[in-house]
Amino acid sequence: SHIRAFRRCFDLALEKATAEKLDRSRCPAGSSDFVDKLGPTVDCCLRFLDDLFERKTLQALADLERTSVDELWAGTEEAVNLWRVERWNTVKAAFGDEYQSLKEAVTREFPDRNENALYKKCNHCGTVWCKPQGCDFDSFCGNPVGGGDIVPFRYEFDEAHSKFEIVTASKIGAFEHEAFRYRRMFGHVVDSLRTRLFGGGADLIRDPDATLLQELGLRVWQSLGSKRPARGSPYAHPALAAALQAKKQASPDASLIRFTVQEWDAFHISSLHRYSFVQAGCGSYFRPAVSGCGLRITWQTMIPLTKEEMIEHGLVQPLVPMQQNKDEVSAPVPTLHLPERTKVLCKRLGLEAAKHPKVNIINSYKCLGLPQTSRGSLNEKAALLEQEVDEVTSRLSKVLEDVGVEPDQALTLPQQVD
């Protein structure tokens, strides 16, 4: 049911992209007053697809774990968190085919022609820029007239009312804001499990900030060939120059050169600016990929990026087959303590949990209408009750699916049965 809901929700975004594409074909851009929304619409759809994919897989995981999405990453028990991380990967794999087919459909619509491209590169240095609203006049690479390049479009999604809209706004919408919140929660869990997941030398997971993004930008360099930049000042650093030249020789066809955090830290660079450039060897120039050359450019005559270049720059994600790790399937389910198990059981049945697990088990027997037995331990009885609740939930889901009704997660199991 979650996969069907995933597809149904994203169909709203596909309809919006299709309508915008049709409007674009009927009204070609002819002046600076024309606002081309095809590129921003497709970009919003891609962001929404990733956010929706995470939300629906989290909801499916929460149902499997018999909890809410907000509570999934709220605990500190390492065994439970590790199990949920691995199980979430398995849930994602189940959604994988649907997710990839939708992403492929949207990516095909990403505009890459001159008249409607969202991303273009400078004719002189190849720096990639984004199309801001109404930007059809002359500007300078790295110093756009009127401020930085932005796309003032965001998406708004309301699942309850089946609405998906592309709006002009400077802040992200509520659904996208929630997606970032869940990612931060998950990031803290991964941070606490970094040794188990990545080994002892793994870096900490941190929220991105302006400083980190700037450092990342300066770690990505662009080869200018033998053309000296018209803007900026030379930066003398023999080790950096040698490393840039070596990386370029190792990958001569790559337009971007990247350094890892460890490689960059080894240079001990502190005074480098975004408009600095480095000369390596006999007349080969390199500069940070975020600077710009300072020469005059016009949007209409700039070179649109191909889909391959968008993928290389990280503007469009590549379609990587989603695979399921056998260890994720065979990993043992962490065993909760009996008091915790019986409290979860009571919550599923809409009962008020008592302090003693025996009371919770007796009340659960009564709620399900099962005859109580004196045989077996409390753990065995809890397991029997959990199995019975799972079977009732499964039969109920099949009935609701047959009649085309979505289960209401806000209701307890007896309320849903009624």
Residue pairs with C-beta under 8 A, 6 or more apart in sequence:
1 397
1 400
1 401
1 406
1 407
2 56
2 57
2 59
2 60
2 63
2 95
3 56
3 94
3 95
3 98
5 56
5 406
6 52
6 53
6 56
6 95
6 98
6 99
7 98
7 102
9 52
9 56
9 157
9 159
9 164
10 48
10 49
10 52
10 102
12 157
12 162
12 163
12 164
13 44
13 45
13 48
13 49
13 155
13 157
13 164
14 45
14 102
14 105
14 106
15 164
16 41
16 45
16 164
16 165
16 166
17 38
17 41
17 42
17 45
17 106
17 109
20 37
20 38
20 41
20 166
21 38
21 109
23 37
24 36
24 37
24 38
24 116
27 34
28 115
29 36
29 115
29 116
31 136
32 134
32 136
32 137
33 134
35 133
35 134
36 116
36 131
37 153
37 166
38 109
38 111
38 116
39 110
39 111
39 116
39 117
39 118
39 119
39 131
39 151
40 118
40 151
40 153
40 166
41 153
41 166
42 106
42 109
42 110
42 111
42 118
43 110
43 118
43 151
43 153
44 153
44 154
44 155
44 166
45 106
45 155
46 103
46 106
46 107
46 110
46 316
46 317
47 155
47 176
48 155
48 157
48 164
48 175
48 176
49 99
49 102
49 103
49 106
50 179
50 317
51 175
51 176
51 179
52 157
53 92
53 95
53 99
54 179
54 182
54 183
55 69
55 175
55 178
55 179
55 182
56 95
57 88
57 91
57 92
57 95
58 69
58 72
58 88
58 182
59 69
60 91
60 94
60 95
61 72
61 84
61 87
61 88
61 91
62 68
62 69
62 71
62 72
63 409
64 87
64 91
65 72
65 84
65 87
66 344
66 347
66 348
67 344
69 182
72 84
72 185
73 81
73 84
73 182
73 185
73 186
73 188
73 189
74 185
75 81
76 192
77 334
78 192
78 193
78 196
79 334
80 334
80 336
81 189
81 192
81 193
82 193
82 196
82 197
82 331
82 334
83 331
83 332
83 333
83 334
85 189
85 190
85 193
85 197
86 325
86 327
86 328
86 331
87 328
87 331
89 324
89 325
89 328
90 324
90 325
90 328
90 329
92 99
92 322
93 322
93 323
93 324
96 321
96 322
99 322
100 319
100 321
100 322
103 317
103 319
104 319
107 307
107 316
107 319
110 118
110 307
110 310
110 316
111 117
111 118
112 304
112 305
112 306
112 307
112 310
113 304
114 300
114 304
117 131
117 304
117 305
118 130
118 131
118 151
119 128
119 129
119 130
119 131
119 304
119 305
119 310
119 313
119 315
120 128
120 129
120 131
120 299
120 302
120 303
120 304
120 305
121 127
121 128
121 129
121 302
121 303
121 305
121 309
122 129
122 141
122 292
122 293
122 295
122 297
122 302
122 303
123 297
123 301
123 302
123 303
124 141
124 227
124 230
124 293
124 295
124 297
125 141
125 222
125 224
125 227
125 229
125 287
125 292
125 293
125 295
126 222
126 224
126 255
127 141
127 142
127 222
127 289
127 290
127 291
127 292
127 293
128 305
128 309
128 313
128 315
129 141
129 144
129 149
129 302
130 149
130 150
130 151
131 149
131 151
131 299
132 144
132 149
132 150
132 151
132 152
133 151
133 152
135 144
135 146
135 149
135 299
136 298
136 299
136 300
137 145
137 298
137 299
138 145
138 296
138 297
138 298
139 145
139 296
139 297
139 298
139 299
140 292
140 294
140 295
140 296
140 297
141 231
141 292
141 293
141 294
141 295
141 296
141 297
142 231
142 275
142 291
142 292
142 293
142 294
143 292
143 294
152 168
152 169
152 170
153 166
153 167
153 168
153 169
154 166
154 167
154 168
154 169
154 171
154 172
154 173
154 176
155 164
155 165
155 166
155 167
155 173
155 175
155 176
156 163
156 164
156 165
156 167
156 173
156 174
156 175
157 163
157 164
157 165
157 173
157 175
158 164
167 173
172 180
184 207
187 205
187 206
187 207
188 205
190 197
190 205
191 204
191 205
191 206
194 202
194 203
194 204
194 205
195 202
203 261
206 212
214 274
215 264
217 274
217 288
217 289
217 290
218 264
218 272
218 274
218 288
218 290
219 258
219 259
219 260
219 261
219 264
220 256
220 257
220 258
220 259
220 288
220 289
220 290
221 244
221 256
221 257
221 258
221 259
221 278
221 286
221 287
221 288
221 289
222 255
222 256
222 257
222 286
222 287
222 288
222 289
223 244
223 248
223 255
223 257
223 284
223 285
223 286
224 277
224 284
224 285
224 286
224 287
225 284
225 285
226 283
226 284
226 285
227 285
228 277
228 279
228 285
229 277
229 285
229 287
229 291
229 293
229 294
230 293
230 294
230 295
231 275
231 291
231 292
231 293
231 294
231 295
232 273
232 275
232 276
232 277
232 287
232 291
232 294
233 273
233 275
233 276
233 277
234 276
234 277
234 278
234 279
235 272
235 276
235 277
235 278
237 267
237 269
237 272
237 278
239 266
239 267
240 267
240 269
240 278
241 278
241 279
241 280
241 281
241 286
242 280
243 259
243 263
243 267
244 257
244 278
244 280
244 286
245 280
245 281
245 284
247 257
248 254
248 257
248 280
248 284
248 286
251 257
255 309
255 312
256 289
256 312
256 313
257 286
272 288
274 288
274 290
274 291
275 287
275 291
275 292
275 294
276 287
276 288
276 291
277 285
277 286
277 287
277 291
278 285
278 286
278 287
279 285
280 286
305 313
305 315
307 316
310 316
311 317
311 318
336 344
338 357
338 378
338 379
338 382
339 355
339 356
339 357
341 357
341 382
341 386
342 353
342 357
342 360
342 361
342 364
342 382
343 353
343 360
345 360
345 361
345 364
345 382
345 385
345 386
345 389
346 352
346 353
346 354
346 360
346 363
346 364
347 353
348 389
348 393
348 412
348 413
349 364
349 367
349 368
349 389
349 412
349 413
349 414
350 367
350 412
350 413
350 414
350 415
351 360
351 363
351 364
351 367
353 360
354 360
354 363
357 378
357 382
358 378
361 378
361 381
361 382
361 385
362 372
364 385
365 371
365 372
365 381
365 385
367 414
368 385
368 388
368 389
368 392
370 385
370 388
373 381
376 384
389 413
392 413
392 417
393 413
396 407
396 413
396 416
396 417
397 407
400 406
400 407
407 416
408 416
